[in-house]
Amino acid sequence: MQQGFPHLHVASACSPHYGVTMPVALVAQGAAAGSDFLALTNTDGLYDAVKHVRACPSAGIRPGPGADLAVHDDEHRPLGRVTVLARAGHGRGYAALCRAVSSAHQTGRMPSIDRRQLATWAEGHTLTVLLCPLSDVPLAVERRDSLDATAALGAWLRVMPIGSVTLEVACHLAPTGQRGSVAAATRMLGLSEDTGTTAILSNAVRYGEPEDAATADLADATRLLRALAQLTEPQANGQAWLKDSVHMRRVARMVVDAGARNPGALDLLFRTTQELADRCALDPAEDLGLGTPRMPEASIIDVVGDPVAELWRRALAPSSARHRRPLRRHHPHRRRPTELAHKMETVEHLAFAAYFLTVARVTYLIRGMGVRVQARGSGVGSALKYALRTSSVEPIENGLIWERFLSPERQTLPDIDLLTSSSPGATTSTAKCSRLSAPTASRSCR
């Protein structure tokens, strides 16, 4: 078996018009290459992070969830893109990563996070920020502007918590003068030596196998709206694949031999890469809470006291009763109270009360904005959702009761899908994150 390499910067097909390979396939390819760690750092979000984390253990790989985010400074000047990785430690790192992603999506149509806000979330050794090839520091290095590169790095080190910033040395063996060249990677390594800033080795992965490079070219052409014959950036060749340790060592040797002054630079580069992978390897149960439903805090949804009692109160409130269309005295389906009590017993047994109250709170918030909202899917067959006005469809009269949606045998939260008018969708999503508070709400898709 080939010796694996801990890749810390990996985009999957969930990065639109950029990545190529699906996350589960990347895990399989990493395992075939002997890797014991694999990050997933998709553009602007934690897209398919959970699938990645679930797939890794069975393949003998430790997962490293992350995200590729745009950053701006205090004056809203763009600083390029960085790779943000969560550190292991009782879920604090993953929580900080979720908050960073949410913060990036609160700035407007194009996601970007303020550097000082990113520094806030990185406090307490929760996050590592990789200055990757598209951030301001490597771009200055690429231009051979050493003064600008040093100044830009200094600004990062002044703002970010100590130990949270790492330089990413990536080389795609591109021709000199183009992004991903040996010369640019060598200068990046030299900047690390000159400033004493930790550097790691990366291949800025976009696809699993070398033959997938052609698909990446098509993705670039679509994103940049250029003909294939006119493409020179960002991919000058087909080297951005999931390489094993042997291939990565060959690349690193070329980078080091081209100009490193430290005689042990090669071993140091591999050692710092492995050490960072160890710090960013998350435990699915301990760090992400997989298999254990997490309920929203009662205070966030304006609940004082026992969530179960509050759920009963709202479900039986007069306003909820007025919302429900009254049944005829001898209606054959006159079993709503019994059905509601049965569902409430199930919710109490599963300790899901805060979850249903949160969905109801989101629904009221959307309606308060004058936006139409309606539940869809199996959740429409819930008498409890109808009682809470989360759904406007009476499930008993329409024969829609579906036990699969909520039963005592469930181990995970039931999916509750809400449809809103298309035009104000982004507005309602931003309002939900704002109202439910940045420390507790995360936008995982858009």
Disulfide bonds with the S-S distance in Angstrom:
none
